[in-house]
Amino acid sequence: MHLQKLIETVKARRDMLNVTQELLADLSGVGLRTLKQFESGKGNPTLDTLNKLGDALGLELSFTVKNNTAKL
């Protein structure tokens, strides 16, 4: 699952930088509860939240939109 990989990447980067969840919440402007839910896999982060976390951690996030419509 792509979300799980994103969670793992954010956690790994945060650990690599020795940044606590509290500090990342402050640096990114994302609520601590939202961050904890995201990292535990229980949250449903918005694109804005993911961008804020990425910016604070020096990560560049990119998204691909696929057209999966069936032809009738």
BAMARTI-200360 format. One line per field, with one value per atom (N, C-alpha, C): residue in three letters; chain; atom name; y, x, z. Coordinates in Angstrom, 1 decimal. Example, Ala and Ser with C-alpha at 12.3 -4.5 7.8 and 13.67 -1.06 7.14 Angstrom:
2
res ALA  ALA  ALA  SER  SER  SER
chain A  A  A  A  A  A
atom N  CA  C  N  CA  C
py -5.7  -4.5  -3.3  -2.2  -1.1  0.0
px 13.2  12.3  13.2  12.8  13.7  12.9
pz 7.8  7.8  7.8  7.1  7.1  7.9
//
This chain:
72
res MET  MET  MET  HIS  HIS  HIS  LEU  LEU  LEU  GLN  GLN  GLN  LYS  LYS  LYS  LEU  LEU  LEU  ILE  ILE  ILE  GLU  GLU  GLU  THR  THR  THR  VAL  VAL  VAL  LYS  LYS  LYS  ALA  ALA  ALA  ARG  ARG  ARG  ARG  ARG  ARG  ASP  ASP  ASP  MET  MET  MET  LEU  LEU  LEU  ASN  ASN  ASN  VAL  VAL  VAL  THR  THR  THR  GLN  GLN  GLN  GLU  GLU  GLU  LEU  LEU  LEU  LEU  LEU  LEU  ALA  ALA  ALA  ASP  ASP  ASP  LEU  LEU  LEU  SER  SER  SER  GLY  GLY  GLY  VAL  VAL  VAL  GLY  GLY  GLY  LEU  LEU  LEU  ARG  ARG  ARG  THR  THR  THR  LEU  LEU  LEU  LYS  LYS  LYS  GLN  GLN  GLN  PHE  PHE  PHE  GLU  GLU  GLU  SER  SER  SER  GLY  GLY  GLY  LYS  LYS  LYS  GLY  GLY  GLY  ASN  ASN  ASN  PRO  PRO  PRO  THR  THR  THR  LEU  LEU  LEU  ASP  ASP  ASP  THR  THR  THR  LEU  LEU  LEU  ASN  ASN  ASN  LYS  LYS  LYS  LEU  LEU  LEU  GLY  GLY  GLY  ASP  ASP  ASP  ALA  ALA  ALA  LEU  LEU  LEU  GLY  GLY  GLY  LEU  LEU  LEU  GLU  GLU  GLU  LEU  LEU  LEU  SER  SER  SER  PHE  PHE  PHE  THR  THR  THR  VAL  VAL  VAL  LYS  LYS  LYS  ASN  ASN  ASN  ASN  ASN  ASN  THR  THR  THR  ALA  ALA  ALA  LYS  LYS  LYS  LEU  LEU  LEU
chain A  A  A  A  A  A  A  A  A  A  A  A  A  A  A  A  A  A  A  A  A  A  A  A  A  A  A  A  A  A  A  A  A  A  A  A  A  A  A  A  A  A  A  A  A  A  A  A  A  A  A  A  A  A  A  A  A  A  A  A  A  A  A  A  A  A  A  A  A  A  A  A  A  A  A  A  A  A  A  A  A  A  A  A  A  A  A  A  A  A  A  A  A  A  A  A  A  A  A  A  A  A  A  A  A  A  A  A  A  A  A  A  A  A  A  A  A  A  A  A  A  A  A  A  A  A  A  A  A  A  A  A  A  A  A  A  A  A  A  A  A  A  A  A  A  A  A  A  A  A  A  A  A  A  A  A  A  A  A  A  A  A  A  A  A  A  A  A  A  A  A  A  A  A  A  A  A  A  A  A  A  A  A  A  A  A  A  A  A  A  A  A  A  A  A  A  A  A  A  A  A  A  A  A  A  A  A  A  A  A  A  A  A  A  A  A
atom N  CA  C  N  CA  C  N  CA  C  N  CA  C  N  CA  C  N  CA  C  N  CA  C  N  CA  C  N  CA  C  N  CA  C  N  CA  C  N  CA  C  N  CA  C  N  CA  C  N  CA  C  N  CA  C  N  CA  C  N  CA  C  N  CA  C  N  CA  C  N  CA  C  N  CA  C  N  CA  C  N  CA  C  N  CA  C  N  CA  C  N  CA  C  N  CA  C  N  CA  C  N  CA  C  N  CA  C  N  CA  C  N  CA  C  N  CA  C  N  CA  C  N  CA  C  N  CA  C  N  CA  C  N  CA  C  N  CA  C  N  CA  C  N  CA  C  N  CA  C  N  CA  C  N  CA  C  N  CA  C  N  CA  C  N  CA  C  N  CA  C  N  CA  C  N  CA  C  N  CA  C  N  CA  C  N  CA  C  N  CA  C  N  CA  C  N  CA  C  N  CA  C  N  CA  C  N  CA  C  N  CA  C  N  CA  C  N  CA  C  N  CA  C  N  CA  C  N  CA  C  N  CA  C  N  CA  C  N  CA  C  N  CA  C  N  CA  C  N  CA  C
py -1.2  0.0  1.2  2.2  3.4  4.3  4.3  5.1  4.6  3.3  2.7  3.1  3.1  3.4  4.9  5.7  7.2  7.3  6.6  6.6  6.2  5.1  4.7  5.7  6.3  7.3  8.5  9.0  10.2  9.8  8.6  8.2  8.1  7.5  7.2  8.6  9.5  10.8  11.6  11.5  12.1  11.6  10.2  9.6  9.9  10.0  10.3  11.7  12.6  14.0  14.2  13.2  13.2  14.3  14.2  15.2  14.4  14.9  14.3  14.6  13.8  14.1  15.5  15.9  17.2  18.3  18.2  19.2  19.2  18.1  18.1  18.7  18.5  19.1  20.7  21.1  22.6  23.1  22.4  22.9  22.9  22.0  21.8  22.5  22.8  23.4  22.4  21.1  20.0  19.7  19.5  19.1  17.8  17.8  16.6  15.4  15.5  14.4  13.9  14.8  14.4  13.7  14.2  13.5  12.1  12.0  10.7  9.7  10.2  9.3  8.9  9.8  9.5  8.4  8.6  7.7  6.4  6.3  5.0  4.3  5.0  4.4  4.5  5.3  5.5  6.7  7.6  8.9  8.8  9.9  10.0  11.4  11.6  13.0  13.6  14.9  15.7  15.9  16.3  16.6  17.8  18.7  19.9  19.4  18.5  17.9  17.2  16.4  15.7  16.7  17.7  18.7  19.5  19.8  20.5  19.6  18.3  17.4  17.2  17.1  17.0  18.2  19.4  20.6  20.7  20.3  20.4  19.4  18.3  17.3  17.3  18.3  18.4  17.3  16.8  15.8  16.4  16.0  16.4  15.3  15.7  14.7  14.9  13.8  13.9  12.9  13.3  12.4  12.2  11.0  10.6  10.3  10.9  10.6  9.7  8.6  7.7  7.7  7.5  7.5  6.0  5.6  4.2  4.0  4.9  4.7  3.6  2.9  1.8  2.3  1.8  2.2  1.4  2.0  1.4  1.0
px 0.8  0.0  0.9  0.5  1.4  1.4  0.3  0.2  1.2  1.3  2.2  3.6  4.0  5.3  5.6  4.6  4.7  4.9  4.2  4.3  5.7  6.2  7.5  8.6  8.4  9.4  9.4  8.3  8.2  8.8  8.5  9.1  10.6  11.1  12.5  13.2  12.7  13.3  13.3  12.2  12.1  13.2  13.3  14.3  15.7  15.9  17.3  17.7  16.7  17.0  16.9  16.6  16.5  15.4  14.3  13.2  12.1  11.6  10.5  9.2  8.1  6.8  6.4  6.7  6.3  7.0  8.3  9.0  8.5  8.3  7.8  6.4  5.6  4.3  4.4  5.3  5.6  6.2  7.2  7.8  6.9  6.0  5.2  3.9  3.4  2.1  1.0  1.4  0.4  0.2  -1.1  -1.4  -0.7  -0.3  0.4  -0.5  -1.8  -2.7  -2.8  -2.9  -2.9  -1.7  -0.5  0.8  0.8  0.4  0.5  -0.5  -1.7  -2.6  -2.0  -1.4  -0.8  0.3  1.2  2.3  1.9  0.7  0.2  -0.6  -0.8  -1.6  -3.1  -3.5  -5.0  -5.6  -4.7  -5.2  -5.5  -6.1  -6.4  -5.9  -4.6  -4.1  -4.5  -4.7  -5.0  -3.7  -3.8  -2.6  -1.8  -2.6  -2.0  -1.1  -1.7  -0.9  0.3  0.2  1.4  2.5  2.0  3.0  3.7  2.9  3.5  4.6  4.3  5.2  6.4  6.2  7.3  8.2  7.6  8.4  9.3  8.7  9.4  10.6  10.4  11.4  12.4  12.2  13.0  12.7  11.5  11.1  10.3  10.5  9.6  8.6  7.4  6.3  5.7  5.5  4.9  3.7  2.7  1.5  1.2  0.7  0.3  -1.2  -1.9  -3.3  -3.5  -4.2  -4.4  -5.8  -6.1  -7.4  -7.8  -8.7  -9.1  -10.5  -11.0  -12.4  -12.5  -13.5  -13.7  -14.4  -14.1  -14.8  -16.0  -17.1  -18.4  -18.6
pz 0.0  0.0  0.0  -0.8  -1.0  0.3  1.0  2.2  3.3  3.4  4.4  4.0  2.8  2.4  2.7  2.5  2.9  4.4  5.2  6.6  7.0  6.4  6.8  6.4  5.2  4.8  5.7  6.1  7.1  8.4  8.9  10.2  10.1  9.0  8.9  8.8  8.0  7.9  9.2  9.9  11.2  12.2  12.2  13.0  12.6  11.3  10.8  11.3  11.3  11.7  13.2  13.9  15.4  15.8  15.1  15.3  16.0  17.1  17.8  17.1  17.4  16.9  17.3  18.5  19.0  18.2  18.0  17.2  15.8  15.2  13.8  13.7  14.7  14.7  14.7  15.6  15.7  14.4  13.8  12.6  11.4  11.3  10.1  10.2  11.5  11.6  11.6  11.7  11.7  13.2  13.6  14.9  15.4  16.6  17.2  17.1  17.4  17.3  15.8  14.9  13.5  13.1  13.5  13.2  13.8  15.0  15.7  15.0  14.6  13.9  12.6  11.9  10.6  10.7  11.7  11.8  12.3  13.0  13.5  12.4  11.3  10.2  10.4  11.4  11.7  11.1  10.6  10.1  8.6  8.2  6.7  6.4  6.2  6.0  4.7  4.7  3.5  2.7  1.5  0.7  1.3  1.9  2.6  3.8  4.5  5.7  5.2  4.2  3.7  3.2  2.5  2.0  3.1  4.2  5.3  6.0  6.2  6.8  5.9  4.6  3.6  3.7  3.7  3.7  4.9  6.1  7.4  7.4  6.7  6.7  5.5  4.7  3.5  2.5  2.4  1.4  0.3  -0.9  -2.0  -2.3  -2.1  -2.4  -3.8  -4.5  -5.8  -5.8  -6.6  -6.7  -8.1  -8.4  -9.7  -9.7  -10.6  -10.7  -11.9  -11.7  -12.8  -13.2  -14.5  -15.0  -15.1  -14.2  -14.2  -14.7  -15.5  -16.0  -17.0  -16.9  -17.9  -19.1  -20.2  -21.5  -21.6  -22.0  -22.1  -23.5
//
